[in-house]
Amino acid sequence: MANKMWNVQITISEVDRMTRAEARLSGKDSEELVGQGTARCNPADENVPSIGDELAVARACSDLAHQLLHAAAKDIESHTHERVQRLRT
């Protein structure tokens, strides 16, 4: 069996105290999936950009993971012609 290579590109942008992250999966046979995540610094807290980066990226990766689970469920249903009851996360 041949090895497969999937890549996730993470893009982070920060405006004022808001951090946005995008996790873009490429290399999968079907359409490209993109997860989104944000983090906002509480005005009462010290602004530490690296913490905002970590939170936004974690949320973008989590969103991407949920999209992959949903895609897997759809693929299972198309092959088995039965509804997927639940997938473990």
C-alpha beads as a LAMMPS data file, in Angstrom:
LAMMPS data file: protein, C-alpha beads

89 atoms
88 bonds

1 atom types
1 bond types

-500.0 500.0 xlo xhi
-500.0 500.0 ylo yhi
-500.0 500.0 zlo zhi

Masses

1 110.0

Atoms # bond

1 1 1 0.000 0.000 0.000
2 1 1 1.331 3.423 -0.934
3 1 1 1.923 6.085 1.672
4 1 1 -0.280 9.143 1.599
5 1 1 0.676 12.677 2.485
6 1 1 -1.839 15.149 3.879
7 1 1 -0.725 18.614 4.890
8 1 1 -2.292 21.143 7.223
9 1 1 -1.291 24.755 6.653
10 1 1 -1.936 27.046 9.609
11 1 1 -2.394 30.768 8.992
12 1 1 -2.617 33.180 11.925
13 1 1 -3.626 36.836 11.799
14 1 1 -3.984 39.300 14.626
15 1 1 -5.846 42.600 14.642
16 1 1 -5.893 44.547 17.885
17 1 1 -6.718 41.943 20.550
18 1 1 -8.424 39.457 18.195
19 1 1 -6.534 36.485 16.763
20 1 1 -7.877 34.418 13.873
21 1 1 -6.466 31.112 12.675
22 1 1 -7.185 28.974 9.655
23 1 1 -6.216 25.293 9.361
24 1 1 -6.300 24.244 5.697
25 1 1 -6.052 20.518 4.869
26 1 1 -4.655 19.640 1.460
27 1 1 -3.723 16.345 -0.125
28 1 1 -7.012 14.614 0.662
29 1 1 -8.650 13.148 -2.443
30 1 1 -11.841 15.167 -2.118
31 1 1 -12.346 18.888 -1.552
32 1 1 -10.028 20.962 0.591
33 1 1 -11.261 21.383 4.161
34 1 1 -10.682 24.566 6.169
35 1 1 -11.089 24.918 9.927
36 1 1 -11.572 28.328 11.546
37 1 1 -10.694 29.462 15.053
38 1 1 -10.608 32.739 16.948
39 1 1 -9.367 34.037 20.283
40 1 1 -9.989 37.404 21.880
41 1 1 -8.022 38.885 24.724
42 1 1 -10.110 40.113 27.628
43 1 1 -9.585 43.902 27.930
44 1 1 -8.778 43.443 31.630
45 1 1 -5.971 40.960 30.874
46 1 1 -2.434 41.510 29.660
47 1 1 -2.227 40.977 25.893
48 1 1 0.049 37.967 25.286
49 1 1 -0.158 37.280 21.534
50 1 1 1.337 33.774 21.783
51 1 1 -1.565 32.669 24.002
52 1 1 -4.067 34.016 21.478
53 1 1 -2.198 32.157 18.734
54 1 1 -2.372 28.880 20.674
55 1 1 -6.079 29.219 21.406
56 1 1 -7.042 30.261 17.879
57 1 1 -4.969 27.475 16.287
58 1 1 -6.355 24.864 18.692
59 1 1 -9.890 25.954 17.829
60 1 1 -9.153 25.919 14.079
61 1 1 -7.691 22.403 14.337
62 1 1 -10.676 21.254 16.390
63 1 1 -13.044 22.663 13.759
64 1 1 -11.067 20.876 11.037
65 1 1 -11.176 17.605 13.003
66 1 1 -14.962 17.839 13.317
67 1 1 -15.255 18.459 9.574
68 1 1 -13.150 15.336 8.921
69 1 1 -15.384 13.271 11.216
70 1 1 -18.451 14.566 9.385
71 1 1 -16.857 13.731 6.008
72 1 1 -15.987 10.232 7.252
73 1 1 -19.562 9.691 8.439
74 1 1 -20.905 10.740 5.033
75 1 1 -18.471 8.375 3.301
76 1 1 -19.451 5.481 5.592
77 1 1 -23.141 6.148 4.935
78 1 1 -22.613 6.224 1.167
79 1 1 -20.880 2.830 1.286
80 1 1 -23.130 1.070 3.813
81 1 1 -26.419 2.803 2.940
82 1 1 -27.048 3.047 6.675
83 1 1 -27.058 6.092 8.907
84 1 1 -24.012 6.492 11.147
85 1 1 -25.239 6.643 14.725
86 1 1 -22.124 8.182 16.259
87 1 1 -18.403 8.438 15.810
88 1 1 -16.009 8.654 18.723
89 1 1 -14.100 11.898 19.025

Bonds

1 1 1 2
2 1 2 3
3 1 3 4
4 1 4 5
5 1 5 6
6 1 6 7
7 1 7 8
8 1 8 9
9 1 9 10
10 1 10 11
11 1 11 12
12 1 12 13
13 1 13 14
14 1 14 15
15 1 15 16
16 1 16 17
17 1 17 18
18 1 18 19
19 1 19 20
20 1 20 21
21 1 21 22
22 1 22 23
23 1 23 24
24 1 24 25
25 1 25 26
26 1 26 27
27 1 27 28
28 1 28 29
29 1 29 30
30 1 30 31
31 1 31 32
32 1 32 33
33 1 33 34
34 1 34 35
35 1 35 36
36 1 36 37
37 1 37 38
38 1 38 39
39 1 39 40
40 1 40 41
41 1 41 42
42 1 42 43
43 1 43 44
44 1 44 45
45 1 45 46
46 1 46 47
47 1 47 48
48 1 48 49
49 1 49 50
50 1 50 51
51 1 51 52
52 1 52 53
53 1 53 54
54 1 54 55
55 1 55 56
56 1 56 57
57 1 57 58
58 1 58 59
59 1 59 60
60 1 60 61
61 1 61 62
62 1 62 63
63 1 63 64
64 1 64 65
65 1 65 66
66 1 66 67
67 1 67 68
68 1 68 69
69 1 69 70
70 1 70 71
71 1 71 72
72 1 72 73
73 1 73 74
74 1 74 75
75 1 75 76
76 1 76 77
77 1 77 78
78 1 78 79
79 1 79 80
80 1 80 81
81 1 81 82
82 1 82 83
83 1 83 84
84 1 84 85
85 1 85 86
86 1 86 87
87 1 87 88
88 1 88 89
